[in-house]
Amino acid sequence: MTEDMAHENIRQRLAEKMAGEITLSEKPGEALKKWRLNFDIAQTDLSGYLGVSPSVISDYESGRRKSPGTLIVSKIVDALLEIDTSKGGQKIHSYEGMLYTDPGAKAVYATYEYTYPIQLAKLATLIEADVVNKGVEKPLYGFTVVDSKKAILELSSHEFQKLYGWSTERALVFTKVSTGKSPMVAIRVTNLKPGAVVIHGIRGNQVDPMAKKMAEIDRIPLLATTMDIDELVDVLKKYSQYHVIE
């Protein structure tokens, strides 16, 4: 298989995954927004490619406009993939391992995908975390709890990127941390960046200043918590189940 054929095969499988998730979601607008953010594409760029007003994309994502049908979803997905391809296809390529293998299971303690996003302030409150660096706040569409020692010592950079699951707009929670420096170094050398990093096992005033500096450079929100890890996972999963009622 040639490189072009392999790229096209990955792109086609990813398109099917994206379109299926958006179409079948209870909140297709939220799912659409999640994928647009995953590809770091502005509403104006997407609307410009499609030849529609930016308000059309905004209305779909917010639910103000009737949920898009399968044809419109297909056009939006194709636009996202085509825009990424025109930029070198970095995002498409980053999903290759997720399409064909299980993501870094040996280092993952727990992983969860949200249909509706959680905001950073709510995350910090739920897990009783100190905010070390506020960074650029983004809606978080899931979380992954990672054994930091296994992730850093045993995973290749390609395997490390698979920890993000289907959305980089998620919180990566690193357990067994003494200073927080090593996880931030690992994130610095990868192409993908998480929506937030949670250092587990120490308080905010114990985080290494260099870890905070790296978070500032990459503009990543950095939190620290000592909440029991099983309780943390349980609290975050329950939020997904009940927060719509709040």
C-alpha positions in Angstrom: 0.0 0.0 0.0 1.4 3.4 -1.0 1.7 6.2 1.5 -1.1 8.1 -0.2 -3.4 5.0 -0.1 -2.6 4.5 3.6 -3.5 8.1 4.3 -6.7 7.9 2.4 -7.6 4.6 4.3 -7.0 6.3 7.7 -8.9 9.3 6.6 -11.9 7.2 5.5 -12.1 5.3 8.7 -11.7 8.4 10.7 -14.5 10.1 8.7 -16.8 7.1 9.5 -16.0 7.3 13.2 -16.6 11.1 13.3 -19.8 11.1 11.3 -21.2 8.1 13.3 -20.5 9.8 16.6 -22.1 13.1 15.6 -25.1 11.6 14.0 -25.9 9.2 16.8 -25.2 11.6 19.6 -28.0 12.9 21.8 -26.4 16.3 21.4 -25.0 16.3 17.8 -24.0 20.0 18.1 -21.8 19.2 21.1 -20.2 16.3 19.2 -19.6 18.5 16.2 -18.0 21.1 18.4 -15.8 18.5 20.0 -14.4 17.3 16.7 -13.9 20.9 15.4 -11.8 21.7 18.5 -9.9 18.4 18.2 -8.7 19.6 14.8 -8.0 23.1 16.0 -10.2 24.6 13.3 -11.9 27.9 13.9 -15.6 28.3 13.2 -14.7 31.0 10.6 -12.3 28.7 8.8 -14.9 25.8 8.7 -17.7 28.1 7.5 -15.4 29.7 4.9 -14.5 26.3 3.5 -18.2 25.3 3.4 -19.3 28.6 1.9 -21.7 29.4 4.7 -22.0 32.1 7.4 -20.1 31.5 10.7 -23.4 31.8 12.5 -24.6 28.6 10.8 -21.8 26.6 12.4 -22.4 28.4 15.7 -26.1 27.7 15.6 -25.5 24.0 14.9 -23.0 23.6 17.7 -25.2 25.5 20.2 -28.4 23.6 19.3 -30.1 26.8 18.1 -30.5 25.3 14.6 -32.2 22.0 13.9 -29.7 19.0 14.2 -27.8 18.6 10.9 -28.9 15.6 8.8 -26.5 12.9 7.6 -25.6 14.8 4.4 -24.7 18.0 6.2 -22.7 16.0 8.8 -20.8 14.3 6.0 -20.0 17.6 4.4 -18.8 19.1 7.7 -16.6 16.0 8.5 -15.1 16.1 5.0 -14.4 19.8 5.4 -12.6 19.2 8.7 -10.5 16.5 7.3 -9.7 18.4 4.1 -8.6 21.5 6.0 -6.3 19.3 8.2 -4.9 17.6 5.0 -4.1 21.0 3.5 -2.1 21.8 6.7 -0.1 18.5 6.4 -2.6 16.0 7.9 -0.9 16.1 11.4 -4.2 15.6 13.2 -5.4 12.8 10.9 -2.0 11.0 11.3 -2.2 11.3 15.1 -5.4 9.2 15.1 -3.9 6.4 13.2 -2.9 4.3 16.3 -6.3 4.8 17.8 -8.0 3.3 14.8 -5.9 0.2 14.7 -4.8 -0.6 18.3 -5.9 -0.2 21.9 -4.5 3.0 23.4 -1.5 2.5 25.8 -3.5 0.1 28.0 -0.5 -0.8 30.1 -0.3 2.7 31.5 -4.0 3.6 31.7 -5.7 3.3 35.1 -9.1 4.7 33.8 -10.4 6.5 30.8 -13.8 8.1 30.1 -15.4 10.0 27.3 -18.0 12.8 28.0 -21.0 13.5 25.7 -21.2 16.9 27.3 -18.1 18.8 28.3 -17.0 19.8 31.8 -15.4 23.2 32.5 -12.0 23.5 34.3 -13.4 25.3 37.3 -16.0 22.5 37.8 -13.3 19.9 37.4 -11.1 21.6 40.0 -14.0 21.7 42.5 -15.1 18.1 42.0 -11.6 16.7 42.6 -10.6 19.3 45.3 -7.6 20.5 43.3 -5.3 23.4 43.5 -5.0 25.4 40.3 -1.2 25.7 39.7 -1.6 27.3 36.2 -4.8 28.5 34.7 -3.6 28.3 31.1 -6.1 28.5 28.3 -9.4 27.0 29.5 -11.2 24.7 27.1 -14.3 22.5 27.5 -13.1 19.0 28.5 -14.7 16.0 26.8 -13.2 13.3 28.9 -10.4 12.2 31.2 -7.7 9.6 31.3 -6.0 8.5 34.5 -2.4 7.5 33.8 0.3 5.7 35.8 2.9 8.3 35.3 5.9 6.0 35.8 4.7 3.4 33.3 3.7 6.1 30.8 7.0 7.9 31.0 9.3 4.8 31.2 7.5 2.3 29.0 5.6 4.2 26.3 7.0 5.4 23.1 6.1 9.0 22.0 3.6 7.4 19.5 2.0 5.3 22.3 2.0 8.2 24.7 -0.2 10.2 22.2 -2.7 7.4 22.2 -3.5 8.2 25.8 -5.7 11.0 24.6 -8.4 8.7 23.3 -10.6 10.3 20.8 -10.2 13.9 22.0 -7.2 15.9 23.1 -9.7 18.2 24.9 -9.5 16.1 28.0 -7.9 16.0 31.4 -4.8 13.8 31.7 -4.5 12.7 35.4 -1.0 11.5 36.3 -0.7 9.3 39.4 2.4 8.4 41.4 3.9 11.8 41.0 6.5 13.3 43.3 7.1 16.8 41.7 5.0 16.9 38.5 8.1 17.7 36.3 8.3 14.4 34.4 4.7 14.4 33.1 5.1 17.9 31.8 8.4 17.1 30.1 6.7 14.1 28.4 3.9 16.4 27.2 6.3 19.0 25.9 8.0 16.6 23.5 4.7 15.3 21.9 2.7 17.0 19.2 -0.7 16.7 20.9 -1.5 18.7 24.0 -4.2 17.9 26.6 -6.9 20.3 27.6 -5.7 20.1 31.2 -3.1 18.2 33.3 -3.9 17.0 36.8 -1.0 16.0 39.1 -2.2 13.5 41.6 -0.5 12.9 45.0 0.8 16.3 45.9 -0.7 19.8 46.6 -0.2 22.8 44.4 2.6 24.3 46.6 4.6 21.0 46.1 4.6 21.1 42.3 8.1 21.7 40.9 8.4 25.3 39.6 9.8 23.9 36.3 6.6 21.9 35.8 4.6 25.1 36.3 6.8 27.0 33.9 6.3 24.3 31.2 2.6 24.5 31.7 2.8 28.3 31.3 4.8 27.9 28.0 2.3 25.5 26.5 -0.6 27.4 28.0 -2.0 24.2 29.6 -4.1 24.3 32.7 -2.3 22.5 35.5 -4.0 21.2 38.7 -2.8 19.3 41.7 -4.9 17.1 44.0 -4.5 14.4 46.7 -8.0 13.0 46.5 -8.1 9.2 46.7 -7.8 8.1 43.1 -10.8 5.7 43.1 -12.9 8.5 44.6 -11.6 10.9 41.9 -12.6 8.5 39.1 -16.0 7.8 40.6 -16.8 11.5 41.1 -15.8 12.4 37.5 -17.9 9.5 36.1 -20.9 10.5 38.2 -20.6 14.1 36.9 -21.1 12.8 33.4 -24.3 11.0 34.4 -26.0 13.7 36.5 -24.7 17.1 35.6 -27.3 17.7 32.9 -29.9 18.0 35.6 -27.9 20.5 37.7 
